[in-house]
Amino acid sequence: MKTLDDLLSEGVSGRRVLVRADLNVPLDGDRITDDGRVRASVPTIKALVDAGARVLVAAHLGRPKGEPAPEFSLAPVAVRLGELLGQTVEIGTEAAGDGTVVLLENIRFDARETSKDDAERAALADELAAKADAFVSDGFGVVHRKQASVYDVAKKLPHYAGGLVLAEVEVLRKLTDDLQRPYVVVLGGAKVSDKLGVIANLLTKVDRLLVGGGMAYTFLKAQGHEVGGSLLQEDQLDQVRGFLAEAEKRGVELVLPVDVLAAVDFAPDAEFEVVATDAIPADRQGLDIGPKTRELFASKLADAQTVFWNGPMGVFEFEAFSGGTRAVAEALVKSDAFTVVGGGDSAAAVRALGLPEDGFSHISTGGGASLEYLEGKELPGVSVLEA
């Protein structure tokens, strides 16, 4: 796999370089609420700018369904990227002068980007390739997608892995090929169904699996507990019972919450009480793990040598229900283990809670890509770079 360093050593002054970045940030109107992905994209872009390249950046934001939608414009991102680079970044269609950066408008405004038709994607990739002399893949958050600006364009131009993609792949290989044990995985988030494949694969590799967040209630229900109005996926109960049996068979310690904050409704100021997980009232819903669970999870992380964490422990966006996520994050900061925060909501939670990012070994920018790698799936946007 050729890298950004290889491209820079070849010389890029005056050359047009297309960079696929991951700039899919959360917006409140036109205000970016978490610019982590924009900041992560800067080192690769800046290295090219400093070397005199004419940089054209391709990225997406949200799911605009293949047609222009003002609420998904990358205009706010162009402003923030420019601030971080110390130069104006315009939305445009072609690379401009040496050492400048132009950002293409949301690539998903073109339905061919995500088309299942190879010919349609290839046609868009041809148009992109005509605008550049080289391609740098630096958006790890999209390398699990077989899309025109991720996969197809790499087949049409000299292609290189950016620093972000290289760092992510190196970290994920440490989680699969070069493990230090005990290996503990913490999974949270809303739905078990989002993580079926990764749970099945992890049960063959981990020493301990801690489950929190909304998905924990399906596990608790599978054990026969009443979960009240908590988030529950009834259609996944048999699958989860299978996970519980497989964990026991393999000697994997599967740790579930022992208490939760049970609220009367889903709201930031909802009245709540701490209850044991075998005594959740029928008229309440669990919105965070409780204090005993926080201590339990911290103790189960204390001797770990490798930790992967993906998904919050509760509704961390509501201050009253952010304590569980904070407790897990703080346990990882204190740990001497190789600690990886698996992107998405987990990375956003770290920043929202004001925790030091350098307290973790690595904060991934690609939640879905990370999970698919750990699931054992091939990542098309990585494999094409190796060709």
C-alpha positions in Angstrom: 0.0 0.0 0.0 1.5 3.3 -1.1 1.2 6.1 1.5 1.0 9.9 1.7 4.8 9.9 2.4 5.4 8.1 -0.9 3.3 10.7 -2.8 5.1 13.6 -1.1 8.5 12.0 -1.9 7.5 11.9 -5.6 6.8 15.6 -5.5 3.4 17.2 -5.6 4.1 20.9 -6.3 1.6 22.0 -9.0 -0.1 18.6 -9.1 -3.8 18.2 -8.6 -4.5 15.9 -5.6 -8.0 14.6 -4.8 -8.4 13.8 -1.1 -11.4 11.8 0.1 -11.9 13.0 3.7 -14.5 12.2 6.3 -16.1 15.5 7.2 -19.5 14.1 8.2 -19.9 16.3 11.3 -23.0 16.9 13.4 -24.7 20.3 12.7 -27.1 22.4 14.6 -28.4 24.6 11.7 -25.1 25.8 10.2 -23.2 25.4 13.5 -20.8 22.4 13.8 -21.3 20.9 17.3 -18.3 18.5 17.2 -15.5 19.3 14.8 -13.4 16.3 15.6 -13.5 14.8 12.1 -12.6 18.2 10.5 -9.6 18.5 12.8 -8.6 14.9 12.1 -8.5 15.6 8.4 -6.2 18.6 8.7 -2.7 16.9 8.9 -3.0 15.1 5.5 -4.4 18.2 3.7 -1.9 20.5 5.3 1.0 18.3 4.3 -0.1 18.4 0.7 -0.7 22.2 0.9 2.7 22.8 2.3 4.2 20.8 -0.5 2.5 23.0 -3.1 -0.2 20.6 -4.2 -3.5 21.8 -5.6 -5.9 20.0 -3.3 -9.5 19.1 -4.1 -11.3 17.6 -1.2 -14.3 15.2 -1.6 -16.6 14.4 1.4 -20.2 13.8 2.4 -22.5 15.0 5.1 -25.6 13.2 6.2 -27.8 11.3 3.9 -29.2 13.6 1.3 -30.7 10.9 -0.9 -28.8 11.6 -4.1 -30.0 15.2 -4.6 -29.0 18.7 -3.4 -30.4 19.6 0.0 -29.4 22.9 1.7 -29.4 21.4 5.2 -26.6 19.0 4.1 -24.4 21.6 2.5 -20.7 21.4 3.4 -20.4 25.2 3.4 -20.1 25.3 7.3 -17.4 22.7 7.0 -15.5 24.7 4.4 -15.4 27.6 6.8 -14.1 25.5 9.7 -11.6 23.7 7.6 -10.3 27.1 6.4 -9.9 28.3 9.9 -7.9 25.3 10.9 -5.7 25.5 7.8 -5.2 29.2 8.0 -6.5 29.9 4.5 -9.8 30.4 2.7 -11.4 27.2 1.6 -14.1 27.7 -1.1 -16.8 25.3 -2.2 -16.0 24.6 -5.9 -15.6 22.0 -8.6 -11.9 22.1 -9.6 -8.6 22.4 -7.9 -7.2 25.9 -7.9 -3.7 27.3 -7.4 -0.6 25.7 -5.9 -1.0 25.3 -2.1 -4.7 26.0 -2.1 -7.7 23.9 -1.1 -11.1 23.6 -2.7 -13.9 21.5 -1.2 -16.4 19.8 -3.5 -20.0 20.2 -2.4 -21.5 17.1 -0.7 -20.5 14.2 -2.9 -23.8 12.4 -1.9 -25.8 15.1 -3.7 -25.0 12.9 -6.7 -26.9 9.7 -6.6 -24.1 7.9 -8.4 -21.9 8.1 -5.4 -23.8 5.4 -3.5 -25.3 3.6 -6.4 -25.3 -0.2 -6.4 -24.7 -0.1 -10.1 -21.0 -0.4 -10.8 -21.3 1.5 -14.1 -23.0 4.4 -12.5 -20.4 4.7 -9.8 -17.6 4.3 -12.4 -19.0 7.2 -14.4 -18.8 9.5 -11.4 -15.4 8.2 -10.6 -14.3 9.1 -14.2 -15.5 12.6 -13.6 -13.6 12.9 -10.3 -10.4 11.3 -11.8 -10.4 13.9 -14.6 -10.0 16.6 -12.0 -6.9 15.1 -10.4 -3.5 13.5 -11.0 -3.4 11.5 -7.8 -5.9 10.2 -5.1 -5.4 10.2 -1.4 -7.8 8.2 0.7 -8.0 9.7 4.2 -11.6 9.2 5.3 -11.5 6.1 7.4 -15.1 6.6 8.4 -16.2 5.6 4.8 -13.7 2.9 3.8 -16.3 0.2 4.6 -18.4 1.6 1.7 -18.0 0.6 -1.9 -18.7 4.1 -3.2 -17.5 6.2 -6.2 -15.3 8.6 -4.2 -14.0 5.9 -1.9 -13.5 2.8 -4.0 -14.0 3.4 -7.7 -11.8 6.5 -8.1 -8.9 4.7 -6.5 -8.9 2.3 -9.4 -8.6 5.2 -11.9 -5.8 7.2 -10.4 -2.4 6.6 -8.7 -3.7 6.0 -5.1 -2.2 6.5 -1.7 -3.3 6.0 1.9 -3.5 9.2 4.0 -2.1 9.4 7.5 -5.5 8.9 9.1 -6.3 5.7 7.3 -2.9 4.3 8.0 -3.2 5.1 11.7 -6.6 3.5 11.9 -5.6 0.3 10.1 -2.5 0.0 12.4 -4.6 0.4 15.5 -7.3 -2.1 14.3 -4.6 -4.7 13.6 -3.4 -4.3 17.2 -6.9 -5.3 18.2 -6.9 -8.4 16.0 -3.4 -9.6 15.2 -1.3 -8.4 18.1 -3.4 -8.6 21.1 -2.2 -8.0 24.7 -4.5 -9.8 27.2 -6.8 -9.5 29.0 -8.8 -8.0 26.1 -11.9 -6.2 27.2 -14.6 -4.8 24.9 -17.2 -2.3 26.1 -20.3 -2.0 23.9 -23.1 0.4 24.3 -25.4 2.4 22.1 -29.1 1.9 21.3 -29.6 -1.3 19.4 -28.2 -4.8 19.6 -29.1 -5.2 15.9 -26.5 -2.7 14.9 -23.8 -4.9 16.5 -24.9 -8.5 15.8 -21.9 -9.4 13.6 -19.3 -7.7 15.8 -20.6 -9.4 19.0 -20.6 -12.8 17.3 -17.0 -12.3 16.2 -15.8 -10.7 19.4 -17.1 -13.7 21.4 -14.3 -15.7 19.7 -11.6 -13.2 20.7 -12.3 -11.3 23.9 -11.7 -12.3 27.5 -14.5 -10.0 28.8 -17.5 -8.2 27.2 -19.2 -5.4 29.1 -22.6 -4.4 27.7 -24.3 -1.1 28.6 -26.5 1.5 26.9 -29.9 0.9 25.4 -28.8 -2.5 24.0 -28.3 -3.9 27.5 -32.0 -4.1 28.1 -32.5 -6.7 25.4 -29.8 -8.8 27.2 -31.5 -8.2 30.5 -34.9 -9.2 29.0 -33.3 -12.3 27.5 -32.2 -13.3 31.1 -35.9 -13.0 32.2 -35.8 -9.5 33.8 -38.6 -6.9 33.5 -37.3 -3.9 31.7 -40.3 -1.6 31.9 -40.4 1.0 29.1 -36.7 0.7 28.4 -35.4 0.3 24.8 -36.0 -3.3 23.8 -35.7 -5.2 20.6 -38.0 -8.1 21.0 -37.1 -9.6 17.7 -33.4 -10.0 18.9 -34.1 -11.9 22.1 -33.4 -15.4 20.6 -30.1 -14.0 19.1 -29.1 -12.5 22.4 -29.9 -15.7 24.2 -27.5 -17.4 21.8 -24.8 -14.8 22.6 -25.3 -15.5 26.3 -24.9 -19.3 25.8 -21.9 -18.8 23.5 -20.2 -16.6 26.0 -20.7 -19.2 28.7 -19.5 -22.0 26.4 -16.3 -20.1 25.5 -15.5 -18.9 29.0 -16.0 -15.2 28.0 -17.1 -13.1 31.0 -20.2 -11.2 29.8 -20.9 -8.4 32.2 -24.3 -6.6 32.3 -25.6 -3.7 34.4 -26.7 -4.5 37.9 -28.5 -1.2 38.4 -29.8 1.6 36.3 -31.2 5.1 36.5 -34.9 4.5 35.8 -36.8 7.6 34.6 -40.5 8.3 34.2 -40.0 9.6 30.6 -37.3 10.4 28.1 -36.3 14.0 28.9 -33.3 15.9 30.2 -35.1 16.8 33.4 -37.0 13.5 33.9 -37.6 12.3 37.4 -35.6 9.1 38.0 -34.5 6.7 40.7 -31.7 4.1 41.0 -33.1 0.6 40.8 -31.6 -2.9 40.5 -31.8 -4.4 37.0 -34.1 -7.1 38.4 -36.5 -4.5 39.8 -37.1 -2.0 37.0 -40.7 -0.7 37.5 -43.0 -1.4 34.5 -43.8 2.3 34.2 -40.1 3.5 34.0 -37.3 3.3 31.4 -33.6 2.9 32.0 -31.6 5.9 30.7 -28.2 5.2 32.2 -26.2 2.6 34.1 -26.3 3.1 37.9 -23.6 3.7 40.4 -23.0 0.1 41.3 -22.6 -0.8 37.6 -20.2 2.1 37.1 -18.0 0.6 39.9 -18.4 -2.9 38.5 -17.4 -1.9 35.0 -14.4 0.1 36.3 -13.3 -2.9 38.2 -13.6 -5.1 35.1 -11.4 -2.7 33.2 -8.8 -2.3 35.9 -6.6 -5.3 34.8 -7.1 -5.0 31.1 -4.2 -4.7 28.7 -6.3 -4.0 25.6 -9.7 -2.2 25.6 -12.1 -1.3 22.7 -15.0 0.8 23.6 -17.9 1.6 21.2 -21.2 3.2 22.3 -22.3 5.3 25.3 -23.6 3.8 28.5 -26.7 6.0 28.6 -28.3 9.1 27.1 -25.1 11.1 27.6 -26.6 14.1 25.8 -28.7 14.6 28.9 -26.4 15.7 31.8 -28.4 13.7 34.4 -27.8 10.5 32.4 -24.2 11.1 31.3 -22.6 9.7 34.5 -22.3 6.1 33.2 -20.5 7.1 30.0 -18.2 9.4 32.0 -17.4 6.6 34.4 -16.3 4.2 31.6 -14.3 7.0 29.9 -12.5 8.0 33.1 -11.7 4.3 33.9 -10.0 4.1 30.5 -8.1 7.3 31.0 -6.8 5.9 34.3 -5.9 2.6 32.7 -2.4 1.5 31.5 -4.0 -0.5 28.8 -4.0 0.1 25.0 -7.3 1.9 24.8 -9.3 2.5 21.7 -12.5 4.6 21.5 -14.4 3.3 18.5 -15.6 6.4 16.9 -19.2 7.8 16.4 -21.1 8.6 19.6 -18.3 7.4 21.9 -15.8 9.9 20.4 -18.4 12.6 20.6 -19.1 11.7 24.2 -15.4 12.0 25.1 -15.3 15.5 23.7 -18.7 16.6 25.0 -17.8 15.5 28.5 -14.6 17.5 28.3 -12.2 14.5 28.8 -8.6 14.7 27.6 -8.4 13.1 24.2 -4.7 12.2 24.8 -5.9 10.1 27.8 -6.8 7.4 25.3 -4.3 5.5 23.1 -6.5 6.1 20.0 -9.9 7.8 19.2 -11.2 6.4 16.0 -12.9 8.5 13.4 -14.8 5.6 11.9 -17.3 3.9 14.1 -19.0 1.7 11.4 -15.7 1.0 9.6 -14.1 0.0 12.9 -16.9 -2.4 13.8 -16.9 -4.0 10.3 -13.2 -4.6 10.6 -13.6 -6.2 14.0 -16.5 -8.2 12.5 -13.9 -9.7 10.2 -15.3 -8.1 7.1 -13.1 -6.7 4.2 -13.1 -3.0 3.9 -13.4 -2.1 0.2 -11.8 1.3 0.6 -8.7 -0.3 2.2 -8.4 -3.3 -0.1 -8.5 -1.1 -3.2 -5.5 0.8 -1.9 -3.5 -2.4 -1.6 -4.1 -3.3 -5.3 
